[in-house]
Amino acid sequence: MDIQDEIKQQITDNDIILFMKGTPEMPQCGFSMQTAQALQACQAKFAYVDVLANPDVRENLPKVSNWPTFPQVFVNGELIGGCDIVLDLYQKGELQKILETA
């Protein structure tokens, strides 16, 4: 299985997955930290992939998702967006509703 197929499999196998720099406990960028905190504030159980520890994922995920930056959040196989979109959804109270569908 090539790396793009592996990424697609991770997205499919996890109801909620966050591709981020670092981990939720030790984020390596402010955007990743804010996104993980928004998911945690919604009490969502989510998988994550540290793209800094997985350079193949970091290089290939933008090709799979057509989204150039990190973090990236997928819910039910669909790209929700990055930090700005996730925070906007959280502040509007919409993120919780989206996560509840997972």
HUJOBEL-V941088 format. One record per run of one state. SS is the DSSP state (~ for helix, > for strand, _ for the rest). FROM is the first residue (numbers start at 1). LEN is the number of residues. Records with the same first field share a line. If there is no record, write none. Layout:
SS->FROM-LEN  FROM-LEN
This chain:
_->1-2  14-2  21-1  23-4  28-2  42-5  51-4  66-6  76-2  82-1  92-2  101-2
~->3-11  30-12  55-11  83-9  94-7
>->16-5  22-1  27-1  47-4  72-4  78-4
